Amino acid sequence: MSATVDRLLTLARLESAETLVIGDVDIGLIAGEVVDRFHDWAAQTEHRLVLRLCEPTRFAGDASAIREALRNLIENAVRHTPPGTEVYIEVGPAGSILVEDDGPGLATESGTLLQPFKKGSASGDGAGLGLAIVRQAVELHRGKLVIGRSSRGGAKFAVTLPNPHPGLEC
């Protein structure tokens, strides 16, 4: 219940944001922190998280929104793939994020997954808020989210965030 309330609050905060708190963000650093946070939990479920950084990883954006998007993409990949699955996270250059896995892929139409309370399957944990949070974080940055099948066989989530302040690009 606590996790659901936390996600509802995060989604509400992102939906009510009129402007982002734009700053110089190192997406590589954020991704490393998120992967470290989930490493033990993923290992307990026999998942392996693989992080690849492609320079430059610096970007002008909202660190909190980017952290939430990454957190939800990685957590969903672990939750919705079978044990033994590898989850690949690639960030950079600049505002690009890719999360893909070698699991079975998506069973539900991708557009439906982005709506609050819509889940990919009736079973499993969660309230169906994670991808709605990702969608909102991407929209706030006026970015693009592409959902599809990974060349590894599983799901693929590709985020492109335009840099609102080109002078901050590496």
N, C-alpha and C positions, 0 to 999 in steps of 0.2 A: 504494500500500500504506500509506503514511504517513497519508494522509487517512482511510482506512478505520479504521486503528488509533485515530486521534484521535477519530473519531465513535463508535467502540465504547467508548472511555474516557468520552466525554461522556455517552453513553446509560447506561453502568454507574453513573456518578456520580449522574445524575439518578434512576435507579431505586433506588439505595441511600440516597438522601436521605430521612431521616425527617422532617426539618423544613426549611423554607426559611430562608434568611438574609433576613429581611424588612427592608427599608429604604425610604426615600423615593427613588423611582426616577423619572427623567424619560424616559418611553418615547420622546418626541420626539427627545431627544438621542441615545439609543441607536439609534433608527432612522436618524437623520442619519449617525451614525458607520458603520453597516452599509452604507448606501447609498453613502457616500463610498468605503468599502473595495471595493465591487463595481463602482463606476462605470466604471473603465477596462476591466475584464474584460467587462462587459456591452456596452460600446461596441464592443469588438473583435468581438463576435458580433452586432453590429447590433441590440442590444436597447437600449431606453431605459427608465431607471428614473425614475418620477415619484413624488415624496414629497409627501404632504399632511398637515399637522398640524392637528388639531382640538382646541382648548383645552377643558379642561385636559389636558395630557399627563402630568402628575405622577400617581404611583400608588404605593401601598404594595405592594411585591413583591420578588422576588429578581432583581436586575439580571442576574446571570449566566445564569439560566434563561431570562429574557426575551430576552436578547441571542442565545442559542443558537436559540431558537424563530424569531426574526426572521431570523437569518442563514440558517437552513435553508429557510424559506419563500421568501425572495428568491432564494437560489441555485437551488432547485428550479424556480422560475418561469423563470429564465433558461435553465437546462439543458434543460428539457423543452418549450420553445416554439421555433418556427422563427425564424430571423433576421428582424429588422424588427418583432418583437413589442414592445409596450409593457407594462411591469409597473408596476402602480399599487399604492402602499403608502400606507395611511391609518392613522394612529395617533391615539388619543384619540377621544372624551373618556375620561379616566382609563384604565382597563384594557382598552380595545378596540384590536384590531389587525385590519386587513383587507389582504390581499394578493390581487390579482386581475390577470388578464392578458387580452389580446385574441387569444390563440392559439387552437388547436383544441379546447381543453377536455380533460377527463380521459377516458382510454380504459379505465380500470380502475375497478371498484367502490371507492368511497371507503373503506369499512371495511378492505379488504385493504391499502390503501396505508399504513395506520398501523402495520402489523405490521413488526417488524425483518426485514430482508432480503427484503421484498416490494417489487418494483419495478413501476412502471406499465408498463414495456415491457422486453423482453429486451435491447434495444439501449441504448446510451448508457452514460455513466460512472456511477459510484456503486455502492454496495453495498445500497441500499435502507434506509438508516438515518435519513435526514434527517427524514422525517415521523414516525418513531417517536420521535425526539428532541423534535419539536414536541408530539406527543401527551403525552409524559411531563412536559414543562415545564408544559403546560396543566393536566394532572391534579394536579401538585404544588400548583398555585395553586387547585385545586378550581374550575377554570374550565370553559369550554365551547368546543369546536372544531366548527365547522360547515363542511362541505366541499360545494361545489356548483358550479353553472354561473354564471359572471359575466354580468351584463347586457351586458358587453362581448363576450361570446361564448366566452371561455375559462374557465379554472378560477378558483374563488373559495375562499379560506380565510379564515374569519372567526373570530377569537378574542375571547372575552370573559372577562376575569379579574376576579373579585369583589375588592373592596378589603377586606382583612382588618382594616384599621385606618381606619375612616371618618374619624377626626380628621385624617388626613394628606391627605385629598382636597382639591383646590383648589376 
